[in-house]
């Protein structure tokens, strides 16, 4: 059955104005100022001028669950496809966190394929916090060549739970990513968890400035963990790198305020992305700072923070949408 959406105020993410959209087999087949079909050929929906936007991309989300840092009871559950769609997310990139042992890379792959079978776009990173990168095959390179959803790998730096990898170790892993990308026809990225140690992003600057590795293959996340870290991230962005602001965890201020701050400092919005870190395991603290339980990071904060940028920050919708559509698409290749 065909579906014809009439009178939609269309964003892609640029504002295209009033358009009609024709949908068949679950995909948009045509967009034009006016589309008309013979009566009875399509189900017609009158959007009545409502905004129609691309589905959101969440490039850092624990689709298969995460956590466990407070014991097995604190491990978070899988995320359902219906939960993602409910907050506008139609593309998810799954990954492991601190735990690469109880949480299994092949189970993550299975979850990716499950989401795909339900109609979403889903991808994944190999690896976890450690430098002993967990993979589906024998290496990062072969994962990228032979496992279609694998876009690169994840590793942690400047975190007490990391393996404290040196810049040279990171460069050697980046070589695997780049070769895997070349042979697998992918961009290839090293997705970097940033912790709160004083080394911050120093290893990444060394990789770019001393080892001269192309910056577009390095994807740092949790850059809004502190103001000093975010200032470093802005400098990284001005070198041509993409920086990822976490919306549901690891933040010193409201993420939409971080975006406004970066724009005021001269960084283009095209160099920034949002991701939720959804279903990361977060510790609950009481008023005195004592741990009293745990919770899963929300999965809808990309949508919420994007809307705050428009309603509270005064940013045009077509600009705010870049953080969760064209920005992560560019970063992921």
N, C-alpha and C positions, 0 to 999 in steps of 0.2 A: 504493500500500500504506500502511496505517495503522501507526503505531508507538505502542504504549502503554508508557510508563515507569512502573513501579510502585515504591512505597516509596522515594521520593526525599526527602532532607532539603533542602528548597527555600529558596533565597535569591533575592530579587528587587528590590534587594539586601537589603531587610529580611528577617529570618529568619521564614519562614512555617511552618516545621516540616514534618512528613511530608505529602506530597502525591503524587498521580498526575498525569502529563502525557500528553495525547494529541497526537500530531504527524501532520500530513497535508500533502502538497505542500511539504515542507521548512519548515513553520512550526508553532509551537505553536497548537493550535486550542482546547484546553480544559485547565484546571487545576482540580482539586478534591481534597478529602480522599480520595475513593475514586471511581475511574472503572472501570466494568466494561463489556465488550463481548461479544457472542456469540462463542463459540469459532471460531477460524479467520479472524475478520474483521481482526485486527491481529496484528502481530509484537509479542510481549510481552517487555520487558526488566525484570528485577528489579534495581533499583538497590541493594537491600540496605542502605538507610540512608545511602548515600554522598551527599555534598553536591553539589547541582546548582545552578549559579550562572549569571547572565547572561554572555554573551560580553563580552570586554573591549573598551573603546574606546581607541584610540591616536590622539590628536588632533594629533600632530606626528611624522610619520614619512616618510622619503624613499623612498616606494614605487617610484619610477622611478630610484633611484640619486642620489647626490650626490657631494660631495668635489671633487677636482681642485685643491685648494689647494697640493698638492705636485707639480703637473704632471698630464698626462693619465693617467699610470700609476696615480695615486691616486684616480681616479674610481671610485666604488663601483657595484656592479651593482644591477639591479632586485630587488625582493623578491617571492618567489613566494607565491601564496595559501596553499599547503600549509604554508609556514614560519610564516605568521601564525596559522593555525588550530592549529598544533602548540603554540603558547604561549598559546592561549586568546583571541587577538585576532580578533574577527569584524567590527569596524568600524574603518576606517583613514581618516585625513585626510591626504592627500598634499600635498607642497609642495616648492618649490625652495629652494635655500640661497644661498650666496655667488654661485653661477654662474647667471645668467639668460640666458646667451649660448649656450654649448655644450649646456646643459640647456634643453630647449624646453618651454614651457608647454603646447603642444598634445600633445606626447608624454606629458606628465604626465596630461592629460585622457584620452588613450588608455589609459594604465595603469589609471586609475580605472575606466573602462568595462570593461576586461579583468577586473578583480577582481570587478566586479558580475556579469559573465556567469558567473563561477565560483561565485557564490552568496554572496559577502561584501557587506557594506554599505561603500561607499567614497565619499569626498567629497574636496574639494580647496580650496586657497586660490589665488587669482591672486597675482602678485607674486613678489618674491624680496627679497634684502637691500636693493636700491637703491630710491630714491624715484621712479625712472623705471619705474613699475609695469608689468611685462609682463602682458598680458591676451590672452584668446582673441579677443574682439571689440574694439571701439574704446575701452572704458573699464571700470573696476571696476563701475560701476552696471549697464551692459548685460550684463556677464558674469553678474552676480547675477540679473538678470531673465531672461535667455534661456538660460543654461547651468545646468541643474538641479543638478549636483553642487557648484557653486561657492558656498561659504558666506561668503566675504569675501576679504580679501587679507592678505598678509604683508609686513612691512617690518622693517628693523633699525635700532636706535638704540644709542647709547653703545658703538659698536664701530668700530674703525679701518677695517673693511671696509664700514661703512655709508655713506650719503650725507649724514650729519649733518643730518637733517631738523629744521626748527624746529617748535615746538609748533603754530604757525599752519598750517604745511604739513600736519602730521598731522591737524589739525582739518578741513582742507579735504578730505582723503582720507576721513576719517570721515563727512563729509557724503555722499560718494559711496556709502559702505557703508550708511548709514542709509536713503538714498533707494532704493538697490537692494534693500535688505531689505524696505522697505514695499511696493514694486511687485512684488517677486518672492516675497512671502509667506515671508520668512526673517528670522531675528533680525538677522544681519549683524554680523560682528566684524572688527576689525583685530587680527591676530595679530602680536605684537611680539617679535622676537628681541632679547634684552638681552645686550649685550657687557660687557666689564670696564672700560670707561672710567669716570672719576670722576663723570660726570653721572648714571650709574645710571638710576633711574626718574624723575628730576626732570621731564623733559618730559611724562610721563604725569600726574603730579600737577598740573602747570600746566594741562593740558587739562581736567582734572576740576574744579579749584578756581577757575581764572581764566576759562576759556572755558565752564564749566558744561556740558560735554558728558556725557551719561549714561555712567556708568562701565561698565555691563554690555556695551557694545560694544567694550571694550578688553580684549584677552587677552594679557597678558605671559607669556613663557615663559623658561626657563633662570633662574628666579628664585633657584635654589639654587647659583648660580655662586660666591658668596662669602657669608660671614656678614653683612657689612654690607648687601649687596644683599638678602639674605633678610629682614633686619629691616625694610627699606623695603617689601618685598613684603607683609609681615604688616600694616603700616600701610595699604597699598593694599587688602588684603583686608578690613580693619576698616571701610573706607569703603564696602564693598559689592562690591568687585571680586573676580574669580576670578583665582587665581594658579596657574601651571603649573610643577610641579617636574619637571625632566628626570631620568630614571632611568639612562640609559646614557651620558651625557656631561655636561660643564659642571656639575660638582658639587664643593663643598668638603668634603662629608661624605656618609655614606650617606643616600640620599634618605628612607628610613624614619625616620631620626633627625631630619631636618628637619621632618617632619610632627609628631613628638612634641614637638619644640621649639616649633613654632607653636601646638600645642594647649595647651602649658604657658603660652604668652604670651596665651592667650585667643581665638585665632582658631578658628572652627568648621571642622570638616572639610568642611562643605558648600561652603566657599569655596576649597578646594584640589583640584587634579587632578594626576595623573601623566601624562607622555608620555615615549616613549623617545628621540626624535630618532634612531630606528633608521636605520642605513646612512648616517648622517653620516660624513664622512671624518675620522678621528682620526689624529693623528701619533703614532707609536711613538717613545719616547725610551729611551736606555740609562740606566745608573745615574748617569751624569754629566749627564744632561739633554740629551744630544745626540740630534737626530733621526736615527733609523736605519731608518725605514720608515713604513708607514701601515696602518690597519685600519678596517673598517667598524664603526660603533657597533652593539651588540647590539639585537635586536628583542624579546627576552624579559624585559627588566628590569622592565617594569610588573608582570608576574606575580610575579617574584622579590621585588621590594621590597614588594609588597602582602602577600605571605606572611610576609616578615620582620616587618612591622608586627604581624601576629597572633602569630607564634611568639616573636619577640624583644621586641617592643614591648608585648605584652599587650593589643592592641586587639581588640575583638570583630570577627569576620569581616564581619558586616553593616556595620560602620563602615568597615573598610579597603576593602571593595568599592566604596564610594562614590567613591573616588579614580579608579577606572577604569570606572565604569558611570554612575551618576546624576549625578556631578559634571561630567564632560565632556559628557554629554547636555544638562545645563542650560546649560553654557557655549556649546555650539554651537547651541543652540536646536532 
